[in-house]
Amino acid sequence: MPMKNLHLPFEYISVQDTENAFNDHHHMLSYTDFCGFFLCQHGWVDVSLNEQTFHIQEGDVYFYMPSTFVCLLNYAADVEGIAVKCKVDFLLPLMEQMFSGGGVLAMRDNPCISLSDAQRRSLESLTTMVRERLQQLETASNDDSSTYILQRLVMSLAESLFHELIFDYASNQSIRPQIHDNKDRIFQAFLVSLFHNYKKEREVAFYAAEQCLSPRYFSSVIKEKSGHSALQWIVQMVISSARQILTTTNLSIKEIAMDFNFPSQSFFGKYFKQYVGVSPKEYRLQEKLAKL
């Protein structure tokens, strides 16, 4: 059910082939502007994230956040499940309704949960309803006056599905809903913007200006809500993404510098070395040697 045809902020995928379902490229799964989940219904999948290995088996849910790079290590030939991929600015506000930035960080670092039988039945029931309504919507006439209502129904079901998932995650990880204030909304808006813009905007002032705030006040809010400064967030996104590209692609360092909107390869090299301790070329070589 492609999003580009239905103009929906999410895509529902029935998984019989994990590689095709996740658009795997050399066993590296990554999305800049999308997040989502994979519910394993049969078989198993092994993935790694930030040097941690996760074995996802029947009844497990794996969440992937924007701009995280997941290495697909292995999977059963008979793996089956459901994957839903959605736009950042659709899912993050739903997450923030239940828990603040701490929950987002927790989900990035601890992406896998095991469902109880009751949780799995509820989740599968909701996914079935979403799939059936999507099929109706796909075949509906553009001139049908009920199409708009059907589309809103699909959106509502999708929101219910993600609320169910977030509730299951919070229950399994003991993350409690928090009271929200304007500072929570500032942090949420920053996350959404950062996931979209980190490759071209590395200045705190840019993200502060988006919300008509001074860089100093903006930074203090981000620090208060997440424990990390806005600059630390930006650097983490840029460096983690650059590291993965260096180790999983054959792009030249010049091409990577251009992709990250650096004025030159030299500027990119200095930026990378400032935070990693070695040049991009040295880092790539170290990673290749470590795999021998």
N, C-alpha and C positions, 0 to 999 in steps of 0.2 A: 504494500500500500504506500507508494511513494509520496512524500510530503509535497513535492513540487507539483503534483497533479491535484491533490486535494487541498492544498494551501493550509495544511495543518502543521503545528510546530513539533510534531513527533512522527515517528515511523515505527510501525509494528512489524516484527519479522518472526516468522515461524522457523525455527532453526533445525535443520537436519544436517547441515554442513557448516560447521563453525567458521571455517575460513571464508566462505562466501558471505555468510551472514554478517560478519564483522568487517568485510572489505579488507581482509588481511593483506599486508604487503611485506613480504619477507618476514613473516611471523611477528610483525610489530603492529599493534593496534593503537591508534591514536586519533583523537579528534580535538580540534581547537575550539570549535564553537558548539559542540554537542556533549551531552552527558546521557546517562541512562542506566539500564540494568540488564542482566541476563539471568533468567530463572532456568536452572538445570532440571529437566524432568526425567531424563534418562541418560545413563552413561556418566562421563566425567570429563573435566577439562583442567589442565594445569597451566597457570599463568604466573608471571613474576611482575612485581611492581616495587620499585625502589629497593631492589635486592632481597625482597621477601617473596617466597613462593606460596601460592595459594592453590590448594586442591579443591576444585569445585565439583561436587557430586550431586546426585539426585536429591532434590529438596533444598539445595543451597541457592542463594541469590548473590550475585556479584554486581556491585555498583561501580561504575566508572565515571569519574569527574572530568571536567574539561581540561584539556592540555596535560593529561596524564598519559604516560607512554607505557602500555602494557605489552609485555612480551608473551606471545602464545607459545608455550613450551611443548605441549603435547595434548592430545585429546583422543577419546575413544572413537572408533569408527562409527559406532551406533549412537553417538551423542544426539540428544534431542532437547529442545527447550524453547523458550520464548525470549526474544530480545526486543527491547524498546529503546530507541534512540530519540532524544528530544533536544530542542534548542535550550541553550543555557538560560535565556531570559524567560522560559516557560517553567522550568523546574526549580531554579533557585528561589524565586519568590514563594513557591509552595513549601520549600524546605524551611525558609525563614519564618513561615507562619507557625512552625512547630518547635524549632530551636534555632538559636542564632549562629554566628560564625563558628563557634566551637564545634557545633554539629557538622558543619560543612568540612572542617578540618579533620574531624574524626572519621568521616566517611572516606576522605581521601587516603588516610593512613590505615584504616581498617575496613576494607571494602567488601568483605564477605561475611554473610550471616547464614545460619542454618534455621530453616523454618520448622515450626511444629506442624503436625498434621492439619490442625485447624487453620493455621495461618496459610498453609499451602492451598487448602481447599478454597479459602476466601479469595486468595490471589488468583488462582486459576479460574474461578468463577467470574471475577472482574475482567480478566484478560479475554475470556470467551465473549463476554458482552461487548467489549471494545471491538474485537475482531468482527463479530456479526454486524455491528452497526457500521463499521468501516466498509464492509462488503456492500451493505445497503447504499451507503453514500457513494461508493465507487460507481454503482450502476444507476444512480438517480439522475434524472434529466436536469440539465442546467436551468430549464424553464419551469421546473416544478416549484411551486410556491412553498412546499414543505422542506425543500433542500436546506434552506438556511437553518430551520429548526433542527433538522437532523444533524447538521454540522455542529450546532451548539450542544446537542445531546452527546455527540462523540467527544467534544471537548470536556463536558461535565463528567463523563465516564472516565476519561483519561485523568482528570484531576482526582477523582475518587480513587483510581488505581494507584496513583503516585502517593496520595495521602495514606493509603493502606500500606504501601511499601515503606514510607517514612516512619509510620507508626510501628511497623514490625521491626525496623532497624533500631528505632529508639528503645523499643522493649527489649531487644536482644543486647543492646550495647549500654543500657541503663542511662540514656541521655534524656533528661527531663525537658519538657517545653519551658521556654523562658518568656518573661514579660518583655514586650518590645517597645522601644521608644524611638525617637528620631535618629539616635546614634546607630541603632540597629539598621535602619533604612539606609543610612549613609554607607555603612559597611557593605550591605547587600548590593547597593548600586555600584560600589567600587569593584566588588568581585565580578559582577556581570561585565562591566566595562573592561576590567583587566583581562578577562578571558578572551575578549574580542580584540583588544588593542595592544597587548604586551609586545607584539613583534614590531610595532611602529612607534609606540609611545613609552618612553622609559623615565619620564620626568614626573615627579609627584605633583608638580604644579598643574600638569594637564588634567589629572584625575580630580584634583581639588576644584579646578575651574569648571569642570563639567557640572559640579554641584553648587557652584557659586560660593565656594568656601575658600578661606585663606589656607595656603599649604600648611601652615603651622597648626591651625585648629584641626584641619582634616587629618593630618598625621597623628595628632593626639587621640582622635576618635578611633582611628584604625588600630592604634597600639592598645587602647583601652579595651576594644572589643575582641581582638584576636591574640594579643600578646606579642604581635610582630608589627613593626613599623610599616608604613606604606611602601617605603623604599625596599625593605626586606622582602615584601611580597613581590614587588616588581622584579627584583634581582633573582629571586627564587624561580619565578616563572621563566625568565629569559634564560638563565643558566641551565635549569633542568631540561628545558626544551632543546637548547643548543647541545648539551651533552648527549642527549638521545639521538639527535640528528648526526652528530659526529660519529657515534658508534654503530648506527644502524643503516646509514646510507653512504653512497659514494660521492655525494655532492662535494665539490671543492670548497675550501674554506672561504674563498672569494664569493662563491654562490651562496653559502650560508650567511655571510656578512650582508649580502644584498637582500636575502630573504628577511633578515632581521632589521633591515632599514638602517644599517650602519653606513656612515659616509664612505668608509673604505675598509679593506681587509685589515689594515693596520689598527684602526680604531676598534674593530671587533676583537682583534687579538689582545689588545691592551685591556679592554673591558673584561674579557674572559679570564685573562691571567690574574687580574686584580682580585677576582672572587674565587678562582679555582686553584691558583698557585702555579699553574703551568700554562703554556700556550695551547691553543686549539690543536695545533699539529702534534705537540708532545702528548696531549691528552689522548688523541686518537691512536697514536702509536702505543701508548701504555695499555689502552683497552684491548688492542689487537694482540699484544704480547701476553696479556693476562688470560686470553682465551685459548692460547696454544697449549 
